[in-house]
Amino acid sequence: MSLNVLLLILRIAGALLLYIFLLGMLAVIWRDWRAVADQAEWSRASTGRSLGGLVVVDAGKTDLLPGHAFPLAVITGLGRALSNTIVIEDAFASSEHALLALRDGRWWLEDLGSRNGTRLNGEQLNAPAIVATGDEIGIGGVRLRIELADA
């Protein structure tokens, strides 16, 4: 077998391995996306009602529309990564920026160690805090108002 044939076979094998890897990554992303969507559906179905939402007050330099409402899940992740419940494509948002979670009947907001921090009602969030309807969350140039469902 000549060197040229061997190189051709190696190139084809490398390309096939690359495509197999990319298909595997797509499968993982699809599975994660479905899991998040199913969790959101489960949280609404298990309580029999909506938990509330986050309404865009200021979209900053993103494609979000002011007034758009995102439904809340029992655990709502905020950040740039597609694995978050609410994806915020702001240059100052971290991949996994903040977490809004329902614990013991109260909603808690927690910064996940983001580089630029999370603001609650204009103040830097230094520790997990209880939030209520009307509070505003700031991530980068984006501001979201919390609108919780009545208990």
CORBELWO-V447400 format. One record per residue. N is the residue number from 1. RES is the residue in one letter. OMEGA is omega in radians with two decimals (* if undefined). Layout:
# CORBELWO-V447400
<<N & RES & OMEGA> <N & RES & OMEGA>>
This chain:
# CORBELWO-V447400
<<1 & M & -3.10> <2 & S & -3.13> <3 & L & 3.14> <4 & N & 3.12> <5 & V & 3.13> <6 & L & 3.11> <7 & L & 3.10> <8 & L & 3.13> <9 & I & 3.12> <10 & L & 3.10> <11 & R & 3.13> <12 & I & 3.12> <13 & A & 3.10> <14 & G & 3.12> <15 & A & 3.11> <16 & L & 3.10> <17 & L & 3.11> <18 & L & 3.12> <19 & Y & 3.10> <20 & I & 3.10> <21 & F & -3.13> <22 & L & 3.09> <23 & L & 3.08> <24 & G & 3.11> <25 & M & 3.08> <26 & L & 3.12> <27 & A & 3.12> <28 & V & 3.13> <29 & I & 3.13> <30 & W & -3.14> <31 & R & 3.12> <32 & D & 3.13> <33 & W & 3.11> <34 & R & 3.13> <35 & A & 3.12> <36 & V & 3.12> <37 & A & 3.11> <38 & D & 3.12> <39 & Q & 3.12> <40 & A & 3.09> <41 & E & -3.14> <42 & W & -3.10> <43 & S & 3.10> <44 & R & -3.10> <45 & A & -3.08> <46 & S & 3.12> <47 & T & -3.14> <48 & G & -3.13> <49 & R & 3.07> <50 & S & 3.11> <51 & L & -3.08> <52 & G & -3.12> <53 & G & 3.02> <54 & L & -3.09> <55 & V & 3.14> <56 & V & 3.08> <57 & V & 3.13> <58 & D & -3.08> <59 & A & -3.10> <60 & G & 3.14> <61 & K & 3.13> <62 & T & 3.10> <63 & D & 3.12> <64 & L & 3.14> <65 & L & 3.07> <66 & P & -3.10> <67 & G & 3.12> <68 & H & -3.13> <69 & A & 3.04> <70 & F & 3.10> <71 & P & 3.11> <72 & L & 2.96> <73 & A & 3.13> <74 & V & 3.02> <75 & I & -3.08> <76 & T & 3.10> <77 & G & 3.11> <78 & L & 3.12> <79 & G & -3.09> <80 & R & -3.06> <81 & A & 3.13> <82 & L & 3.12> <83 & S & 3.12> <84 & N & 3.05> <85 & T & 3.11> <86 & I & -3.10> <87 & V & 3.13> <88 & I & -3.07> <89 & E & 3.10> <90 & D & -3.10> <91 & A & -3.11> <92 & F & 3.08> <93 & A & 3.07> <94 & S & 3.12> <95 & S & 3.07> <96 & E & -2.92> <97 & H & -3.05> <98 & A & -3.12> <99 & L & 3.05> <100 & L & -3.01> <101 & A & 3.07> <102 & L & 3.14> <103 & R & 3.11> <104 & D & 3.07> <105 & G & 3.13> <106 & R & 3.10> <107 & W & -3.13> <108 & W & 3.04> <109 & L & -3.10> <110 & E & 3.01> <111 & D & -3.08> <112 & L & 3.12> <113 & G & -3.12> <114 & S & -3.10> <115 & R & -3.07> <116 & N & 3.07> <117 & G & 3.12> <118 & T & 3.10> <119 & R & 3.04> <120 & L & -3.09> <121 & N & 3.07> <122 & G & -3.13> <123 & E & 3.10> <124 & Q & 3.13> <125 & L & -3.10> <126 & N & -3.14> <127 & A & 3.09> <128 & P & -3.08> <129 & A & 3.06> <130 & I & -3.13> <131 & V & -3.12> <132 & A & 3.10> <133 & T & 3.12> <134 & G & 3.10> <135 & D & 3.13> <136 & E & 3.09> <137 & I & 3.11> <138 & G & 3.07> <139 & I & -3.04> <140 & G & 3.11> <141 & G & -3.09> <142 & V & 3.04> <143 & R & -3.13> <144 & L & 3.10> <145 & R & 3.14> <146 & I & 3.04> <147 & E & -3.08> <148 & L & 3.09> <149 & A & 3.10> <150 & D & -3.11> <151 & A & *>>
